[in-house]
Amino acid sequence: MSLSDPFLEPGVVVRHPGREDWGLGQVQSVTGRKVTVNFQDAGKQVIDTSVAPLSFVSNDPRSARR
């Protein structure tokens, strides 16, 4: 996941690959590499995507922009 990746935006549903127990999460905000995600079972977490890349759960919104 790069900083310029346009999919990383509020509303996208993601999963933290290293913390499956957190459940699904919805991106709330993005500031550089810091992404605030509201997870079902862990609440709001700030993730540094350079350390912990997030995985898509919903369809990749990039395909809708083409």
VOGU-3710 file (C-alpha; in Angstrom, 3 decimals, decimal comma):
1> mslsdpflep> 0,000/0,000/0,000  1,574/3,237/-1,040  0,890/6,708/0,240  -0,499/7,739/-3,115  -2,805/4,721/-3,409  -6,217/6,330/-3,963  -8,165/3,399/-2,481  -7,049/4,316/1,003  -9,867/6,684/1,818  -12,623/7,035/4,409
11> gvvvrhpgre> -15,339/4,424/4,049  -13,180/1,604/2,694  -13,584/-1,682/4,609  -10,293/-3,323/5,582  -8,792/-6,012/7,758  -5,521/-5,908/9,696  -3,713/-9,097/8,572  -1,838/-9,414/11,866  -4,919/-8,906/14,045  -7,726/-11,039/12,661
21> dwglgqvqsv> -9,318/-10,863/16,130  -10,051/-7,153/15,546  -12,618/-8,048/12,887  -13,505/-5,822/9,982  -12,651/-2,160/10,080  -13,831/0,935/8,270  -11,270/3,604/7,420  -12,190/6,838/9,200  -9,318/9,118/8,136  -5,957/9,084/6,386
31> tgrkvtvnfq> -3,037/11,367/7,223  0,087/10,324/5,362  0,899/6,792/6,501  -1,336/7,050/9,573  -4,763/5,565/9,023  -7,513/5,664/11,643  -9,693/2,569/11,378  -12,776/1,718/13,422  -12,626/-2,077/13,945  -15,644/-4,144/15,003
41> dagkqvidts> -13,913/-5,743/17,973  -11,092/-3,302/18,769  -12,640/0,139/18,296  -10,665/2,973/16,744  -7,033/2,197/16,055  -4,368/4,302/14,362  -2,361/2,137/11,969  0,994/3,044/10,428  0,641/1,417/7,014  4,401/1,415/6,464
51> vaplsfvsnd> 4,612/-1,054/9,357  1,266/-2,873/9,072  -0,325/-2,888/5,601  -4,096/-3,297/5,574  -6,040/-5,726/3,377  -9,195/-4,979/1,403  -12,440/-6,651/2,406  -14,807/-4,749/0,129  -14,329/-4,306/-3,592  -11,344/-2,214/-4,581
61> prsarr> -12,807/1,256/-5,334  -10,042/1,906/-7,853  -11,912/-0,249/-10,382  -14,943/2,091/-10,237  -12,789/5,096/-11,124  -11,535/3,767/-14,444
//
